[in-house]
Amino acid sequence: MSGERSGETGGKEFSRVFEVLRDRIADGTYPLGSRLPSQRELAEGFGVSRDTVQRVTNELRYGGWIMSRQGSGMYVSRVVTPKRAPSGTPSGTRPGWAVTLGPIISQAFEQSEVTLDVYTLTSESLDMHIRVQNERIRTNEISPQSIALRMLLPSEGLDVPYPRAKDDPDDPRLRDRLNDLTSRHTSSVRRILRALELEGLVPSVQLEIRHVELTPTFKLYLLNGTDALHALYEPVERLIELDDGSEILAVDVLGFGAALTHYVRGEAGSYGASSVDNMQSWFDSVWNLLAR
């Protein structure tokens, strides 16, 4: 093993390999159902250790992007295609391709004080990206001094219209799966942030989660008072595999990995500043008046 690999801390290389592989899945370089190169081939191609590749593929598997078939390798199991921003996109948004959350949240975590306000159907996407930032903190790539996260989630008993079995909307299994998914990822976020504080890696960590009787039709991320990311949930028809191996044809929404519109606070009175302010005002109103 070369000196570069043996001395590899993993944080920066982990983020690089993770982002590239995820982008290759999203842009169709690795289509749905296709087999990924082996871990050895990926390690050689990226110039990193197999341990780094293994941790990246574990994260992709955890997020549902890939699946392992014993004795056969790793296969793409989920694809989200980036979408171009429409013509005439306001100057407060990023031009060209709509953004994904990874690079923006990575930039936010490079600040000394990190604030995140999140409104979402589940905490699946957030959990994935918090895990990536956890890697960066633990390898001393970044060193935020405080993290404050407020998360709005739909109330557990809320009768949301998705996911639902297409042929039997009253089937409770998908509702139970949604609640289990949300609980698992929320617990993961809480556990990761708590460990960072207890181990002294981030001196101050604040996490508060509230629930609201609203069905999310969009997801919203507000970062450090300067950036807002917004995406509508897109209804789709897809097969959902349950823990017992059975499959249900369901009406669901795409959320994880979806491209978001990015608004950036600019000069006073700019479209970006107005959008960030309006979204922050909406979040604060729901947080203070409707959530519990």
Phi, psi and chi 1 to 4 in degrees:
 res  aa     phi    psi   chi1   chi2   chi3   chi4
   1 MET       -  135.8 -178.3  176.5  -67.4      -
   2 SER   -69.3  161.6   68.3      -      -      -
   3 GLY   -62.7  -34.5      -      -      -      -
   4 GLU   -63.5  -41.3  178.7 -178.4   -1.6      -
   5 ARG   -74.1  -40.3  -69.8 -169.7 -176.0 -175.4
   6 SER   -65.8  -26.3   62.3      -      -      -
   7 GLY   -95.4    7.7      -      -      -      -
   8 GLU   -68.2  122.7  179.2 -176.6  -44.9      -
   9 THR   -76.9  -30.6   60.5      -      -      -
  10 GLY   102.1  -28.2      -      -      -      -
  11 GLY   -65.5  -57.3      -      -      -      -
  12 LYS   -66.3  -42.5 -175.3  177.4  -64.8 -174.4
  13 GLU   -68.0  -38.3  -66.7  -56.0  -51.3      -
  14 PHE   -58.0  -48.5  172.9   91.6      -      -
  15 SER   -62.3  -42.5  -61.5      -      -      -
  16 ARG   -63.1  -48.9  176.4  174.6   67.9   88.5
  17 VAL   -66.4  -41.2  176.2      -      -      -
  18 PHE   -59.8  -48.7  175.2   83.3      -      -
  19 GLU   -63.9  -41.8  -66.1  -69.7  -14.3      -
  20 VAL   -66.6  -46.5  170.6      -      -      -
  21 LEU   -63.5  -42.7  -78.1 -178.9      -      -
  22 ARG   -62.7  -41.0 -168.9 -167.7   59.7 -173.0
  23 ASP   -66.2  -36.5  -72.2  -12.5      -      -
  24 ARG   -66.8  -33.4  -72.1  178.5 -178.8  175.9
  25 ILE   -69.6  -43.7  -67.5  172.1      -      -
  26 ALA   -67.0  -36.9      -      -      -      -
  27 ASP   -89.6    3.2   68.2   16.9      -      -
  28 GLY    90.4    1.8      -      -      -      -
  29 THR   -57.7  -41.9  -58.5      -      -      -
  30 TYR  -112.1   96.9  -61.0  133.4      -      -
  31 PRO   -69.3  165.4  -14.0   28.2      -      -
  32 LEU   -55.0  129.5 -177.8   65.6      -      -
  33 GLY    87.4   -7.1      -      -      -      -
  34 SER   -80.5  156.5   64.9      -      -      -
  35 ARG   -90.1  132.0 -176.9  178.3 -179.1  -84.9
  36 LEU   -77.2  156.6  -68.2 -176.8      -      -
  37 PRO   -58.3  158.7  -23.1   33.8      -      -
  38 SER   -66.5  163.9   68.2      -      -      -
  39 GLN   -60.7  -37.0  -70.8 -171.4   -0.1      -
  40 ARG   -63.5  -44.3  177.9 -177.9   60.4   79.3
  41 GLU   -64.9  -40.0  -67.7  169.7  -32.7      -
  42 LEU   -66.1  -42.5  -70.9  172.2      -      -
  43 ALA   -61.0  -43.8      -      -      -      -
  44 GLU   -68.0  -40.1  -68.4  177.9   -6.9      -
  45 GLY   -65.4  -36.8      -      -      -      -
  46 PHE   -92.5  -11.5  -76.0  104.5      -      -
  47 GLY    71.1   36.3      -      -      -      -
  48 VAL  -127.4  174.5  -61.1      -      -      -
  49 SER   -76.9  157.8   68.4      -      -      -
  50 ARG   -66.2  -27.2  -70.8 -172.5   64.8  174.4
  51 ASP   -62.7  -41.7  176.9   67.4      -      -
  52 THR   -62.9  -46.0  -65.3      -      -      -
  53 VAL   -61.3  -40.3  170.3      -      -      -
  54 GLN   -63.8  -41.0 -175.5  174.8   35.6      -
  55 ARG   -66.8  -36.8  -72.8 -172.6  -68.9  124.5
  56 VAL   -65.0  -47.4  168.0      -      -      -
  57 THR   -67.1  -30.8   53.9      -      -      -
  58 ASN   -63.2  -41.5  -75.9  -18.0      -      -
  59 GLU   -66.7  -42.0  -68.4  -62.3  -33.2      -
  60 LEU   -63.8  -37.6  -69.6  170.5      -      -
  61 ARG   -68.6  -41.4 -173.6 -177.5  -56.5  110.8
  62 TYR   -60.4  -37.0 -176.8   79.9      -      -
  63 GLY   -83.7   -2.3      -      -      -      -
  64 GLY    86.9    6.8      -      -      -      -
  65 TRP   -73.2  -36.9  -70.1   85.7      -      -
  66 ILE  -132.7  164.3   63.6  174.8      -      -
  67 MET  -138.1  152.2   61.2 -176.4  -63.1      -
  68 SER  -101.9  138.9  -63.7      -      -      -
  69 ARG  -117.7  120.8  -64.9  176.8 -176.9  169.4
  70 GLN   -56.2  126.9 -171.9  171.2    3.7      -
  71 GLY    77.3    1.2      -      -      -      -
  72 SER  -122.1  -30.7 -179.9      -      -      -
  73 GLY   122.2 -160.2      -      -      -      -
  74 MET  -110.2  136.6  -60.1  172.4  -68.3      -
  75 TYR  -128.1  146.8  -68.5   80.0      -      -
  76 VAL   -71.0  125.9  176.2      -      -      -
  77 SER  -117.7   -5.7   57.0      -      -      -
  78 ARG  -150.7  136.8  174.3 -176.5  -67.3 -177.1
  79 VAL  -133.1  132.2  170.1      -      -      -
  80 VAL  -123.2  118.7  177.6      -      -      -
  81 THR   -88.1  124.5  -55.1      -      -      -
  82 PRO   -60.5  148.4  -18.8   30.9      -      -
  83 LYS  -118.5  144.0  -59.3  174.4 -178.6  178.8
  84 ARG   -74.3  141.9  -75.4 -166.3  178.5  -84.2
  85 ALA   -66.5  143.0      -      -      -      -
  86 PRO   -64.8  157.4   24.2  -33.3      -      -
  87 SER   -62.6  147.3   59.5      -      -      -
  88 GLY    80.0   17.4      -      -      -      -
  89 THR   -57.3  132.1  -61.8      -      -      -
  90 PRO   -57.9  154.5  -22.9   32.7      -      -
  91 SER   -65.7  -18.3   60.1      -      -      -
  92 GLY   -76.3   -6.8      -      -      -      -
  93 THR  -105.7  162.8   63.8      -      -      -
  94 ARG   -73.4  133.1  -69.2  -67.1  176.9   88.6
  95 PRO   -73.8  164.6   27.7  -34.6      -      -
  96 GLY    76.0 -125.4      -      -      -      -
  97 TRP   -74.0  138.4  -67.9   91.4      -      -
  98 ALA   -63.7  154.2      -      -      -      -
  99 VAL   -94.2  160.9  -59.1      -      -      -
 100 THR  -103.3  165.6   51.1      -      -      -
 101 LEU   -70.6  -33.8 -179.6   59.1      -      -
 102 GLY   -49.1  -58.8      -      -      -      -
 103 PRO   -63.6  -33.3  -22.4   33.9      -      -
 104 ILE   -72.5  -43.5  -49.9  -59.5      -      -
 105 ILE   -70.0  -31.5 -157.8  168.8      -      -
 106 SER   -63.8  -42.3  -70.0      -      -      -
 107 GLN   -64.1  -40.1 -174.8  178.2   44.3      -
 108 ALA   -62.8  -37.3      -      -      -      -
 109 PHE   -76.3   -6.5  -92.5   77.1      -      -
 110 GLU   -82.5   -5.6  -69.6  166.1    4.4      -
 111 GLN   -84.4  159.4  -55.2  -58.0  -49.9      -
 112 SER   -68.2  -40.2  177.1      -      -      -
 113 GLU  -115.3  120.6  -62.6 -178.6   -4.1      -
 114 VAL  -110.3  126.0 -179.4      -      -      -
 115 THR  -124.8  134.6   62.4      -      -      -
 116 LEU  -133.7  126.2  -65.5  171.6      -      -
 117 ASP  -116.0  125.5  -72.3  -18.8      -      -
 118 VAL  -131.3  131.9  179.4      -      -      -
 119 TYR  -122.0  122.0  173.0   61.9      -      -
 120 THR  -157.6  162.3 -177.3      -      -      -
 121 LEU   -71.6  -46.4  177.0   62.6      -      -
 122 THR  -132.0  175.8   72.5      -      -      -
 123 SER  -103.1   23.1   49.6      -      -      -
 124 GLU   -62.3  -53.2 -179.1 -178.6    9.2      -
 125 SER   -62.3  -44.5  -64.6      -      -      -
 126 LEU   -60.5  -43.2 -179.0   65.0      -      -
 127 ASP   -57.7  -46.2 -178.6   22.0      -      -
 128 MET   -56.1  -46.8  168.4   67.4   74.5      -
 129 HIS   -77.1  -30.3  -66.7  -69.2      -      -
 130 ILE   -64.8  -37.0  -69.8  -65.6      -      -
 131 ARG   -64.4  -38.7  -69.5  163.2   69.9   89.8
 132 VAL   -64.5  -44.2  172.4      -      -      -
 133 GLN   -67.4  -32.5  -59.3  -46.0  -49.6      -
 134 ASN   -58.9  -43.0  177.9   54.8      -      -
 135 GLU   -60.0  -44.1  -72.4  -85.5   -9.5      -
 136 ARG   -65.4  -38.2  -61.5  177.8   72.3 -157.0
 137 ILE   -67.8  -43.7  -68.3  169.8      -      -
 138 ARG   -69.9  -20.4  -69.5 -176.1  176.0  -80.8
 139 THR  -102.2   14.0   54.8      -      -      -
 140 ASN    63.3   22.0  -61.8  -44.3      -      -
 141 GLU   -74.4  -35.7 -179.9 -176.6  -24.0      -
 142 ILE  -133.4  159.7   56.0  175.3      -      -
 143 SER  -147.3   66.5   54.6      -      -      -
 144 PRO   -62.3  144.7   23.3  -33.5      -      -
 145 GLN   -93.5  -19.2  -62.8  -57.8  -65.6      -
 146 SER  -151.7  145.6   68.1      -      -      -
 147 ILE  -132.5  124.8  -60.6  172.7      -      -
 148 ALA  -124.7  116.7      -      -      -      -
 149 LEU  -121.2  126.0  167.7   61.4      -      -
 150 ARG  -115.8  129.5  -62.4 -170.5  -59.7  175.9
 151 MET  -128.4  129.0 -177.2  158.2   54.2      -
 152 LEU  -102.4  125.9  -81.9  171.7      -      -
 153 LEU  -127.8  153.3  -66.5  168.7      -      -
 154 PRO   -66.1  146.9   22.7  -32.4      -      -
 155 SER   -59.3  143.7  -62.5      -      -      -
 156 GLU   -60.6  -34.8 -174.5  171.6  -54.3      -
 157 GLY   -86.6    3.5      -      -      -      -
 158 LEU   -67.3  136.4 -173.5   65.4      -      -
 159 ASP   -85.6   78.9 -173.8   21.1      -      -
 160 VAL   -77.8  149.4  -65.5      -      -      -
 161 PRO   -79.9   -2.0   28.1  -33.6      -      -
 162 TYR  -154.4  149.4   41.9   72.5      -      -
 163 PRO   -77.8  145.4   29.8  -33.9      -      -
 164 ARG  -138.6  144.2  -72.1 -164.6  175.3 -175.9
 165 ALA   -63.9  131.7      -      -      -      -
 166 LYS   -65.2  -38.2 -174.6  173.7 -178.7 -178.1
 167 ASP   -91.5  -11.5  -62.3  -31.8      -      -
 168 ASP  -149.5   82.0 -177.1    7.8      -      -
 169 PRO   -58.3  -20.1  -23.9   34.5      -      -
 170 ASP   -89.5   -0.9  -65.1  -34.5      -      -
 171 ASP   -60.3  120.1 -171.3  -30.2      -      -
 172 PRO   -80.2   -8.1   30.8  -35.5      -      -
 173 ARG   -66.2  -36.9  -69.8  178.4  -66.3  171.4
 174 LEU   -73.6  -32.5  -69.1 -177.1      -      -
 175 ARG   -64.0  -44.5  174.2   73.0   54.4   76.4
 176 ASP   -63.1  -39.7  -66.8  -18.5      -      -
 177 ARG   -63.9  -41.4  176.8 -177.2  177.5  -84.6
 178 LEU   -61.4  -45.3  176.3   67.2      -      -
 179 ASN   -64.0  -41.2  -70.4  -24.4      -      -
 180 ASP   -65.2  -41.0  -70.4  -16.9      -      -
 181 LEU   -61.5  -47.7 -176.6   74.4      -      -
 182 THR   -62.3  -44.7  -57.8      -      -      -
 183 SER   -62.4  -42.8  176.3      -      -      -
 184 ARG   -64.4  -46.2 -177.7  168.8   68.1 -108.0
 185 HIS   -72.8  -35.7  -72.3  -66.5      -      -
 186 THR   -64.8  -41.6  -58.5      -      -      -
 187 SER   -63.2  -37.3  -64.2      -      -      -
 188 SER   -64.2  -45.8  174.5      -      -      -
 189 VAL   -59.5  -45.8  170.4      -      -      -
 190 ARG   -61.9  -43.4 -168.5 -173.7  -58.6  -83.3
 191 ARG   -65.3  -43.5 -177.4  172.6   59.3 -107.7
 192 ILE   -64.1  -47.9  -69.3  169.3      -      -
 193 LEU   -66.9  -38.5  -65.6 -179.1      -      -
 194 ARG   -63.4  -41.0  179.6   62.5  172.1  160.1
 195 ALA   -65.7  -38.3      -      -      -      -
 196 LEU   -61.4  -38.1  -71.5  173.7      -      -
 197 GLU   -74.0  -45.4 -176.4  178.3   38.0      -
 198 LEU   -63.1  -34.0  -72.6  175.6      -      -
 199 GLU   -86.8    1.7  -64.7  172.8   34.3      -
 200 GLY    75.5   14.1      -      -      -      -
 201 LEU   -79.1  -29.5  -64.0  171.8      -      -
 202 VAL  -131.0  112.6  179.3      -      -      -
 203 PRO   -58.3  -36.2  -25.3   34.4      -      -
 204 SER  -131.1  122.4  173.4      -      -      -
 205 VAL  -131.3  127.3  174.1      -      -      -
 206 GLN  -125.3  127.3  -61.0  176.7   29.4      -
 207 LEU  -133.7  124.5  169.8   61.5      -      -
 208 GLU  -134.3  132.0 -170.4  172.0   -1.8      -
 209 ILE  -122.6  128.5  -60.5  168.5      -      -
 210 ARG  -125.8  154.9  -65.9 -175.6 -178.1  179.8
 211 HIS  -116.4  147.3  -64.0   82.6      -      -
 212 VAL  -139.4  146.3   62.6      -      -      -
 213 GLU   -82.6   57.0  -63.2  -73.1  -27.0      -
 214 LEU  -130.4  137.3  -67.4  175.9      -      -
 215 THR   -85.1  116.8  -61.8      -      -      -
 216 PRO   -65.8  123.0  -20.5   33.2      -      -
 217 THR  -103.5   -2.8   55.9      -      -      -
 218 PHE  -152.9  163.3   61.3   89.4      -      -
 219 LYS  -114.2  149.6   60.0  165.9   55.0 -179.4
 220 LEU  -140.9  132.0  174.7   65.0      -      -
 221 TYR  -124.6  129.4  -63.2   88.5      -      -
 222 LEU  -119.1  122.3  -61.6  159.6      -      -
 223 LEU  -123.3  121.1  -58.9   93.7      -      -
 224 ASN    56.0   22.1  -68.2  -11.5      -      -
 225 GLY    71.6    5.9      -      -      -      -
 226 THR  -121.5  -25.4   59.3      -      -      -
 227 ASP  -127.2  143.1  -65.2   71.1      -      -
 228 ALA  -131.1  135.0      -      -      -      -
 229 LEU  -124.3  132.0  -62.6  105.7      -      -
 230 HIS  -136.9  136.6  173.3  -86.0      -      -
 231 ALA  -147.6  135.8      -      -      -      -
 232 LEU   -77.2  141.8  -63.7  173.1      -      -
 233 TYR   -75.7  127.9  -76.8  113.9      -      -
 234 GLU  -100.6  115.6  177.8 -176.5  -10.9      -
 235 PRO   -64.9  135.2  -19.7   32.4      -      -
 236 VAL  -139.3  162.4  -64.3      -      -      -
 237 GLU  -106.1  125.3 -176.1  178.3  -60.6      -
 238 ARG  -154.4  161.2   72.5 -177.5 -175.6   99.0
 239 LEU   -84.2  133.0  -76.7  173.7      -      -
 240 ILE  -115.5  126.9  -66.5 -179.9      -      -
 241 GLU   -91.4  129.3 -177.0  177.3   -0.6      -
 242 LEU   -89.4  169.8  -57.9  179.8      -      -
 243 ASP   -62.1  -27.3  -69.9  -20.3      -      -
 244 ASP   -84.0    4.3   61.7    6.0      -      -
 245 GLY    92.3  -10.1      -      -      -      -
 246 SER   -77.0  159.4   62.1      -      -      -
 247 GLU  -122.7  144.9  -66.4 -178.7  -20.7      -
 248 ILE  -127.1  130.2  -63.1  178.3      -      -
 249 LEU   -75.9  119.6 -179.5   61.2      -      -
 250 ALA  -130.5  156.5      -      -      -      -
 251 VAL   -96.0  119.2  175.3      -      -      -
 252 ASP  -135.7 -178.0 -161.6    5.3      -      -
 253 VAL  -126.0  146.7  -70.5      -      -      -
 254 LEU   -83.3  127.6  -69.0  179.1      -      -
 255 GLY  -135.8  -54.5      -      -      -      -
 256 PHE   -63.1  125.2 -175.9   88.1      -      -
 257 GLY    79.2    1.8      -      -      -      -
 258 ALA   -67.6  147.7      -      -      -      -
 259 ALA   -72.1  139.7      -      -      -      -
 260 LEU  -116.7  151.8  -58.9  107.4      -      -
 261 THR   -83.9  133.0  -56.9      -      -      -
 262 HIS  -109.0  120.1 -176.1 -161.8      -      -
 263 TYR  -110.2  135.4  -59.6   88.4      -      -
 264 VAL  -123.6  133.3 -176.6      -      -      -
 265 ARG   -66.7  124.4 -179.0 -178.1  -63.2  -77.8
 266 GLY  -117.8 -139.6      -      -      -      -
 267 GLU   -69.9  156.8  -63.6  178.4   -3.4      -
 268 ALA   -55.7  132.1      -      -      -      -
 269 GLY    88.5   -4.2      -      -      -      -
 270 SER   -74.3  162.2   71.6      -      -      -
 271 TYR   -60.7  -40.7 -172.8   92.6      -      -
 272 GLY   -63.4  -45.4      -      -      -      -
 273 ALA   -62.3  -43.1      -      -      -      -
 274 SER   -62.4  -42.3  175.2      -      -      -
 275 SER   -65.1  -44.8  -64.2      -      -      -
 276 VAL   -61.1  -45.1  173.5      -      -      -
 277 ASP   -61.5  -44.5  -73.1  -16.9      -      -
 278 ASN   -64.7  -41.5  -71.3  -19.5      -      -
 279 MET   -68.2  -39.6  -66.9  179.8 -170.0      -
 280 GLN   -64.6  -40.1 -173.9   67.9   65.2      -
 281 SER   -63.2  -41.8  177.3      -      -      -
 282 TRP   -61.5  -47.8  178.1   89.0      -      -
 283 PHE   -60.4  -47.1 -175.5   94.8      -      -
 284 ASP   -61.9  -38.5  -69.9  -20.0      -      -
 285 SER   -64.8  -46.0  -65.3      -      -      -
 286 VAL   -64.6  -43.0  174.1      -      -      -
 287 TRP   -60.1  -43.6 -178.9  -92.0      -      -
 288 ASN   -85.2  -28.9  -67.4  -38.2      -      -
 289 LEU  -110.7  -29.0  -60.6  177.1      -      -
 290 LEU  -113.2  -26.8  -61.0  179.5      -      -
 291 ALA   -86.1  158.6      -      -      -      -
 292 ARG  -150.7      -   61.6  176.4 -174.5  -91.6
